[in-house]
Amino acid sequence: MRTTSRIAALIIAAIIACSLTACRPKETGPSTTTSGNNSGSTGGTASASYVFKAGHVQPATHPYHTGLVYMNELLQERTGGQVALDIYPSSQLGAERELVESVQMGTVDIGLVTSPLANFDTSWYLFDMPGIFYTKEHAYEFLDGERGQEMLDNLASINIKGVSFWETGFFNIFVNERAIETPQDVAGMTIRVMENDAYIKYFSELGANPVPMAYSEVFTGIQNGTVNGTLIPIAAIYMNQFYTVAPYITRSQNWYCPVTFLMSMDAWNSMPSDLQEAFQECANEARDYMRQELTNSEEDQVAEMTAAGCTITEVNKEDWRRLEADAVQSVKDQFVGTYVDQETLDYIESIGEKYR
């Protein structure tokens, strides 16, 4: 009797195991995911052959996110539903440095990343040189041309596919104590900077106390007095409501910062060449779409922050460049000739004459 019961129990267990196996979803790509708590992940991934997990640090209202959503729509249309993105905003897949590491290892397929990339490929220190781009159009001519493509292609040496340059925009300093009217006004302030030596050097030269800090920690850092402020584009100040804790915003626009669309090399290589071509085309179209979104929204965001009681300081850019010249030269002395090529800076300056 005991033996019969034991046999019956084993048969039941086997039936349950087979049922569970039969119900388990088929893996459909290099990183098939469930959307979970991703606040805006797009649909259509269930039937796709390739589902790529994409992460960024901005909220789901930011053009980073809406650009990826737009790209996902393009991909599903152009590939007949074969390729889709599963999008995670607000640092859900990690801060920017962690995103680079995860893309490099293949645990995340796609990341939108700014300055921490220089810690993995030192040529990216180029974009941490203050004042090298006069306008967005100046930056686009370099980024979308042959020189920019060379930089993207060279990321293969660190096991990353550089897909395209998206945009975070020109940086603006914002703090919690008083209006910043000249570069020297930051003296004595504790300024959060990205995890990048060029920013540390620049603010140290101006007499500030630069503190490297992950983007996800900035709001709390200002709120609790760990830092006085930082520098990021207008859209990020507005959409993350940083202006509620640091209402003095200076439109210095002394750094233009692209965001690099990174992809795991394994994820990229998992697609056949026709899908790779479609993916690249969709990424480029989405890049243009999100850039335009950023540009179109900026003045309205400035107006809303002003109405909310913020002090917006407009500076004379030529005066600002003159006053920061010594700090900028100190940064160049440290990085040009080692990490940054002088010939590249000269080329950027030469194509920038028409944008001054």
Kinemage of the C-alpha trace (Angstrom):
@kinemage 1
@onewidth
@group {chain A} dominant
@subgroup {mainchain}
@vectorlist {calphas} color= white
{ca met a 1} P 0.000 0.000 0.000
{ca arg a 2} L 2.787 2.365 0.929
{ca thr a 3} L 4.625 1.488 -2.323
{ca thr a 4} L 1.488 2.117 -4.381
{ca ser a 5} L 1.024 5.541 -2.769
{ca arg a 6} L 4.618 6.457 -3.422
{ca ile a 7} L 4.309 5.496 -7.109
{ca ala a 8} L 1.106 7.521 -7.401
{ca ala a 9} L 2.804 10.548 -5.869
{ca leu a 10} L 5.697 10.305 -8.310
{ca ile a 11} L 3.301 10.084 -11.258
{ca ile a 12} L 1.418 13.187 -10.065
{ca ala a 13} L 4.696 15.120 -9.609
{ca ala a 14} L 5.791 14.182 -13.122
{ca ile a 15} L 2.488 15.360 -14.571
{ca ile a 16} L 2.821 18.724 -12.763
{ca ala a 17} L 6.419 19.184 -13.951
{ca cys a 18} L 5.428 18.490 -17.546
{ca ser a 19} L 2.556 20.945 -17.301
{ca leu a 20} L 4.845 23.697 -15.977
{ca thr a 21} L 7.350 23.068 -18.742
{ca ala a 22} L 4.656 23.209 -21.393
{ca cys a 23} L 3.411 26.560 -20.078
{ca arg a 24} L 6.800 28.252 -19.822
{ca pro a 25} L 7.086 31.066 -22.412
{ca lys a 26} L 9.531 30.595 -25.243
{ca glu a 27} L 12.553 32.904 -25.138
{ca thr a 28} L 12.245 35.115 -28.191
{ca gly a 29} L 15.488 37.055 -28.317
{ca pro a 30} L 18.654 37.995 -26.533
{ca ser a 31} L 16.823 39.634 -23.678
{ca thr a 32} L 13.136 38.853 -23.654
{ca thr a 33} L 11.758 40.641 -20.618
{ca thr a 34} L 8.611 41.248 -18.703
{ca ser a 35} L 7.832 44.938 -18.444
{ca gly a 36} L 7.325 44.988 -14.693
{ca asn a 37} L 7.446 48.447 -13.128
{ca asn a 38} L 8.886 50.276 -16.098
{ca ser a 39} L 6.424 53.172 -16.353
{ca gly a 40} L 6.038 53.409 -20.066
{ca ser a 41} L 7.475 50.262 -21.576
{ca thr a 42} L 5.856 49.770 -24.939
{ca gly a 43} L 3.727 46.884 -26.011
{ca gly a 44} L 4.077 44.502 -28.915
{ca thr a 45} L 6.990 42.567 -27.458
{ca ala a 46} L 5.199 39.244 -27.012
{ca ser a 47} L 5.376 38.206 -30.666
{ca ala a 48} L 8.731 39.790 -31.549
{ca ser a 49} L 11.712 37.603 -32.385
{ca tyr a 50} L 14.154 40.120 -30.894
{ca val a 51} L 13.233 42.047 -27.752
{ca phe a 52} L 15.937 44.375 -26.463
{ca lys a 53} L 15.992 45.736 -22.919
{ca ala a 54} L 16.753 49.487 -22.947
{ca gly a 55} L 17.561 51.638 -19.912
{ca his a 56} L 18.093 55.330 -19.179
{ca val a 57} L 18.176 57.654 -16.151
{ca gln a 58} L 15.438 60.155 -17.062
{ca pro a 59} L 11.691 60.003 -16.272
{ca ala a 60} L 9.185 58.619 -18.771
{ca thr a 61} L 8.210 62.172 -19.790
{ca his a 62} L 11.714 63.015 -21.017
{ca pro a 63} L 12.660 62.918 -24.741
{ca tyr a 64} L 15.106 60.090 -23.935
{ca his a 65} L 12.081 57.954 -23.210
{ca thr a 66} L 9.662 59.289 -25.805
{ca gly a 67} L 12.441 58.941 -28.383
{ca leu a 68} L 12.847 55.265 -27.502
{ca val a 69} L 9.073 54.786 -27.615
{ca tyr a 70} L 9.039 56.380 -31.071
{ca met a 71} L 11.935 54.156 -32.143
{ca asn a 72} L 10.057 51.096 -30.937
{ca glu a 73} L 7.070 52.065 -33.083
{ca leu a 74} L 9.341 52.505 -36.102
{ca leu a 75} L 11.047 49.173 -35.463
{ca gln a 76} L 7.835 47.205 -35.246
{ca glu a 77} L 6.554 48.855 -38.427
{ca arg a 78} L 9.781 48.485 -40.448
{ca thr a 79} L 10.601 44.927 -39.330
{ca gly a 80} L 7.081 43.527 -39.462
{ca gly a 81} L 7.057 43.141 -35.682
{ca gln a 82} L 10.288 41.152 -35.529
{ca val a 83} L 12.195 43.690 -33.366
{ca ala a 84} L 10.933 45.510 -30.264
{ca leu a 85} L 12.262 47.477 -27.306
{ca asp a 86} L 11.420 46.974 -23.631
{ca ile a 87} L 12.133 50.377 -22.087
{ca tyr a 88} L 13.054 51.120 -18.471
{ca pro a 89} L 13.282 54.804 -17.405
{ca ser a 90} L 14.374 56.489 -14.173
{ca ser a 91} L 17.548 54.474 -13.497
{ca gln a 92} L 15.576 51.250 -13.033
{ca leu a 93} L 18.381 49.328 -14.728
{ca gly a 94} L 21.078 51.313 -12.935
{ca ala a 95} L 22.867 54.654 -12.979
{ca glu a 96} L 24.785 55.600 -16.124
{ca arg a 97} L 28.072 53.984 -15.117
{ca glu a 98} L 26.199 50.774 -14.281
{ca leu a 99} L 24.426 50.940 -17.634
{ca val a 100} L 27.767 51.056 -19.462
{ca glu a 101} L 29.015 48.060 -17.491
{ca ser a 102} L 25.777 46.147 -18.058
{ca val a 103} L 25.788 46.803 -21.797
{ca gln a 104} L 29.446 45.777 -21.943
{ca met a 105} L 28.624 42.488 -20.187
{ca gly a 106} L 25.428 41.939 -22.154
{ca thr a 107} L 23.071 41.909 -19.173
{ca val a 108} L 21.375 45.048 -20.553
{ca asp a 109} L 20.985 45.386 -24.316
{ca ile a 110} L 20.733 49.174 -24.725
{ca gly a 111} L 21.714 52.186 -22.628
{ca leu a 112} L 21.574 55.942 -23.181
{ca val a 113} L 24.697 57.304 -21.485
{ca thr a 114} L 26.620 60.599 -21.124
{ca ser a 115} L 29.924 61.421 -19.390
{ca pro a 116} L 30.659 58.205 -17.434
{ca leu a 117} L 31.517 56.632 -20.800
{ca ala a 118} L 34.874 58.458 -20.660
{ca asn a 119} L 35.883 56.108 -17.837
{ca phe a 120} L 35.635 53.211 -20.313
{ca asp a 121} L 36.876 54.908 -23.495
{ca thr a 122} L 39.080 57.915 -22.764
{ca ser a 123} L 38.471 59.504 -26.189
{ca trp a 124} L 35.030 60.410 -24.800
{ca tyr a 125} L 36.720 63.048 -22.644
{ca leu a 126} L 36.397 65.148 -25.800
{ca phe a 127} L 32.786 65.932 -24.848
{ca asp a 128} L 33.850 67.054 -21.381
{ca met a 129} L 35.934 69.919 -22.726
{ca pro a 130} L 34.015 73.149 -21.938
{ca gly a 131} L 32.991 75.472 -24.740
{ca ile a 132} L 33.999 73.433 -27.775
{ca phe a 133} L 30.549 73.658 -29.418
{ca tyr a 134} L 28.857 77.017 -30.049
{ca thr a 135} L 25.401 75.775 -31.008
{ca lys a 136} L 23.512 72.500 -31.285
{ca glu a 137} L 23.897 72.626 -35.058
{ca his a 138} L 27.660 72.913 -34.618
{ca ala a 139} L 27.601 69.762 -32.481
{ca tyr a 140} L 25.390 67.890 -34.956
{ca glu a 141} L 27.791 68.577 -37.831
{ca phe a 142} L 30.575 66.861 -35.909
{ca leu a 143} L 28.537 64.079 -34.255
{ca asp a 144} L 26.606 62.992 -37.349
{ca gly a 145} L 29.597 63.222 -39.658
{ca glu a 146} L 32.564 60.958 -40.318
{ca arg a 147} L 34.447 61.960 -37.142
{ca gly a 148} L 31.495 61.138 -34.927
{ca gln a 149} L 30.970 57.817 -36.681
{ca glu a 150} L 34.610 56.911 -36.111
{ca met a 151} L 34.138 57.466 -32.379
{ca leu a 152} L 31.041 55.256 -32.360
{ca asp a 153} L 32.824 52.516 -34.322
{ca asn a 154} L 35.795 52.563 -31.941
{ca leu a 155} L 33.553 51.490 -29.042
{ca ala a 156} L 33.810 47.967 -30.477
{ca ser a 157} L 37.194 47.788 -28.722
{ca ile a 158} L 35.340 47.712 -25.372
{ca asn a 159} L 32.705 45.244 -26.619
{ca ile a 160} L 30.026 47.883 -27.248
{ca lys a 161} L 28.182 48.813 -30.428
{ca gly a 162} L 27.952 52.596 -30.754
{ca val a 163} L 24.652 53.127 -32.571
{ca ser a 164} L 24.202 56.922 -32.698
{ca phe a 165} L 24.501 60.181 -30.816
{ca trp a 166} L 21.273 61.332 -29.200
{ca glu a 167} L 21.048 64.501 -27.140
{ca thr a 168} L 20.934 65.750 -23.597
{ca gly a 169} L 21.697 69.346 -24.627
{ca phe a 170} L 23.651 72.261 -23.213
{ca phe a 171} L 24.377 72.159 -19.493
{ca asn a 172} L 23.139 74.909 -17.197
{ca ile a 173} L 24.287 75.474 -13.611
{ca phe a 174} L 21.572 75.538 -10.969
{ca val a 175} L 21.995 75.949 -7.204
{ca asn a 176} L 20.017 76.486 -4.016
{ca glu a 177} L 21.612 79.605 -2.463
{ca arg a 178} L 21.998 82.525 -4.865
{ca ala a 179} L 22.103 83.447 -8.511
{ca ile a 180} L 25.278 82.517 -10.398
{ca glu a 181} L 26.156 85.402 -12.737
{ca thr a 182} L 29.807 84.601 -13.472
{ca pro a 183} L 31.814 81.370 -13.354
{ca gln a 184} L 33.618 82.622 -10.244
{ca asp a 185} L 30.319 82.847 -8.311
{ca val a 186} L 30.466 79.098 -7.669
{ca ala a 187} L 33.485 79.605 -5.369
{ca gly a 188} L 32.842 78.054 -1.966
{ca met a 189} L 29.857 76.035 -3.189
{ca thr a 190} L 29.654 72.255 -3.200
{ca ile a 191} L 28.754 71.298 -6.758
{ca arg a 192} L 27.733 67.806 -7.752
{ca val a 193} L 29.579 66.685 -10.865
{ca met a 194} L 29.430 63.578 -12.985
{ca glu a 195} L 31.888 60.815 -12.262
{ca asn a 196} L 34.434 62.398 -14.564
{ca asp a 197} L 37.779 64.098 -13.857
{ca ala a 198} L 37.278 66.949 -16.345
{ca tyr a 199} L 34.355 68.381 -14.381
{ca ile a 200} L 36.225 67.943 -11.112
{ca lys a 201} L 39.174 69.899 -12.529
{ca tyr a 202} L 37.015 72.710 -13.916
{ca phe a 203} L 35.078 73.407 -10.717
{ca ser a 204} L 38.152 73.030 -8.527
{ca glu a 205} L 39.870 75.735 -10.589
{ca leu a 206} L 36.897 78.039 -9.953
{ca gly a 207} L 37.151 77.520 -6.203
{ca ala a 208} L 34.149 75.234 -5.806
{ca asn a 209} L 34.099 71.857 -4.061
{ca pro a 210} L 33.173 69.331 -6.772
{ca val a 211} L 31.581 66.100 -5.515
{ca pro a 212} L 31.082 63.141 -7.897
{ca met a 213} L 27.582 61.746 -7.417
{ca ala a 214} L 25.244 59.491 -9.405
{ca tyr a 215} L 22.425 61.329 -11.158
{ca ser a 216} L 19.762 59.413 -9.225
{ca glu a 217} L 21.105 60.868 -5.950
{ca val a 218} L 21.132 64.542 -6.968
{ca phe a 219} L 17.650 65.617 -5.827
{ca thr a 220} L 18.109 64.160 -2.353
{ca gly a 221} L 21.678 65.484 -2.211
{ca ile a 222} L 20.478 69.066 -2.764
{ca gln a 223} L 17.480 68.599 -0.487
{ca asn a 224} L 19.565 67.429 2.470
{ca gly a 225} L 22.375 69.951 1.907
{ca thr a 226} L 25.064 67.510 0.768
{ca val a 227} L 25.510 69.613 -2.387
{ca asn a 228} L 24.350 73.085 -3.444
{ca gly a 229} L 23.531 72.144 -7.000
{ca thr a 230} L 24.855 70.738 -10.249
{ca leu a 231} L 24.785 71.347 -13.999
{ca ile a 232} L 22.385 69.625 -16.388
{ca pro a 233} L 20.148 70.672 -19.304
{ca ile a 234} L 16.901 72.618 -18.894
{ca ala a 235} L 14.674 69.637 -19.740
{ca ala a 236} L 16.206 67.538 -16.967
{ca ile a 237} L 15.935 70.377 -14.422
{ca tyr a 238} L 12.271 70.811 -15.316
{ca met a 239} L 11.114 67.203 -15.700
{ca asn a 240} L 12.825 65.997 -12.533
{ca gln a 241} L 11.586 69.080 -10.612
{ca phe a 242} L 15.108 69.952 -9.489
{ca tyr a 243} L 14.066 73.597 -9.591
{ca thr a 244} L 11.906 73.009 -6.498
{ca val a 245} L 15.040 72.481 -4.387
{ca ala a 246} L 17.535 74.614 -6.361
{ca pro a 247} L 15.648 77.551 -7.923
{ca tyr a 248} L 18.634 79.629 -9.139
{ca ile a 249} L 19.232 78.571 -12.739
{ca thr a 250} L 21.986 80.059 -14.904
{ca arg a 251} L 21.801 79.497 -18.656
{ca ser a 252} L 25.558 79.386 -19.076
{ca gln a 253} L 25.418 76.683 -21.764
{ca asn a 254} L 29.164 76.149 -21.597
{ca trp a 255} L 29.020 72.384 -22.172
{ca tyr a 256} L 27.154 70.614 -24.945
{ca cys a 257} L 26.666 66.994 -23.939
{ca pro a 258} L 25.541 64.306 -26.365
{ca val a 259} L 24.021 61.103 -25.056
{ca thr a 260} L 25.436 58.009 -26.693
{ca phe a 261} L 23.110 55.197 -27.745
{ca leu a 262} L 25.028 52.083 -26.677
{ca met a 263} L 24.142 48.508 -27.533
{ca ser a 264} L 25.518 45.213 -26.343
{ca met a 265} L 27.665 43.730 -29.082
{ca asp a 266} L 26.034 40.338 -28.494
{ca ala a 267} L 22.581 41.867 -28.930
{ca trp a 268} L 23.641 43.673 -32.100
{ca asn a 269} L 25.258 40.570 -33.575
{ca ser a 270} L 22.198 38.475 -32.790
{ca met a 271} L 20.316 40.218 -35.624
{ca pro a 272} L 20.803 39.383 -39.312
{ca ser a 273} L 22.186 42.171 -41.495
{ca asp a 274} L 18.801 43.305 -42.843
{ca leu a 275} L 17.461 43.835 -39.311
{ca gln a 276} L 20.696 45.576 -38.287
{ca glu a 277} L 20.204 48.010 -41.179
{ca ala a 278} L 16.586 48.649 -40.190
{ca phe a 279} L 17.593 49.086 -36.556
{ca gln a 280} L 20.227 51.688 -37.462
{ca glu a 281} L 17.787 53.633 -39.635
{ca cys a 282} L 15.164 53.663 -36.867
{ca ala a 283} L 17.733 54.783 -34.282
{ca asn a 284} L 18.785 57.690 -36.503
{ca glu a 285} L 15.196 58.791 -37.127
{ca ala a 286} L 14.402 58.561 -33.423
{ca arg a 287} L 17.554 60.593 -32.679
{ca asp a 288} L 16.290 63.435 -34.859
{ca tyr a 289} L 12.831 63.177 -33.311
{ca met a 290} L 14.062 63.421 -29.708
{ca arg a 291} L 16.478 66.261 -30.493
{ca gln a 292} L 13.590 68.270 -31.927
{ca glu a 293} L 11.446 67.483 -28.898
{ca leu a 294} L 14.130 68.867 -26.586
{ca thr a 295} L 14.534 72.044 -28.612
{ca asn a 296} L 10.797 72.679 -28.969
{ca ser a 297} L 10.077 72.326 -25.258
{ca glu a 298} L 12.929 74.330 -23.692
{ca glu a 299} L 11.517 77.870 -23.757
{ca asp a 300} L 8.139 76.740 -22.421
{ca gln a 301} L 9.904 74.934 -19.576
{ca val a 302} L 11.933 78.065 -18.743
{ca ala a 303} L 8.721 80.106 -18.692
{ca glu a 304} L 7.004 77.628 -16.361
{ca met a 305} L 9.949 77.564 -13.958
{ca thr a 306} L 10.033 81.355 -13.930
{ca ala a 307} L 6.312 81.433 -13.147
{ca ala a 308} L 6.977 78.984 -10.300
{ca gly a 309} L 9.346 81.524 -8.700
{ca cys a 310} L 12.720 80.460 -10.076
{ca thr a 311} L 15.441 82.981 -10.850
{ca ile a 312} L 16.631 82.407 -14.409
{ca thr a 313} L 19.927 84.161 -15.149
{ca glu a 314} L 20.799 84.742 -18.804
{ca val a 315} L 24.497 85.352 -19.337
{ca asn a 316} L 26.478 86.943 -22.126
{ca lys a 317} L 28.147 83.844 -23.528
{ca glu a 318} L 31.232 85.670 -24.784
{ca asp a 319} L 31.755 87.222 -21.345
{ca trp a 320} L 31.266 83.843 -19.680
{ca arg a 321} L 33.835 82.224 -21.975
{ca arg a 322} L 36.328 84.989 -21.223
{ca leu a 323} L 35.862 84.660 -17.453
{ca glu a 324} L 36.182 80.882 -17.457
{ca ala a 325} L 39.174 80.852 -19.802
{ca asp a 326} L 41.761 79.956 -17.150
{ca ala a 327} L 39.649 77.090 -15.783
{ca val a 328} L 39.014 75.787 -19.303
{ca gln a 329} L 42.719 75.933 -20.134
{ca ser a 330} L 43.524 73.948 -16.969
{ca val a 331} L 41.143 71.218 -18.122
{ca lys a 332} L 42.735 71.179 -21.573
{ca asp a 333} L 46.234 71.092 -20.103
{ca gln a 334} L 45.285 67.917 -18.222
{ca phe a 335} L 43.468 66.088 -21.021
{ca val a 336} L 44.603 67.368 -24.428
{ca gly a 337} L 47.517 65.379 -25.783
{ca thr a 338} L 46.763 62.440 -23.524
{ca tyr a 339} L 43.063 61.602 -23.835
{ca val a 340} L 41.892 64.310 -26.234
{ca asp a 341} L 43.474 64.898 -29.628
{ca gln a 342} L 44.352 68.529 -30.380
{ca glu a 343} L 43.731 67.951 -34.081
{ca thr a 344} L 40.134 66.937 -33.291
{ca leu a 345} L 39.612 70.108 -31.259
{ca asp a 346} L 41.067 72.156 -34.118
{ca tyr a 347} L 38.689 70.450 -36.551
{ca ile a 348} L 35.679 71.201 -34.304
{ca glu a 349} L 36.800 74.833 -34.091
{ca ser a 350} L 37.215 75.075 -37.872
{ca ile a 351} L 33.705 73.822 -38.635
{ca gly a 352} L 32.317 76.047 -35.891
{ca glu a 353} L 33.257 79.378 -37.465
{ca lys a 354} L 29.884 79.656 -39.188
{ca tyr a 355} L 28.018 79.002 -35.910
{ca arg a 356} L 29.667 81.676 -33.761
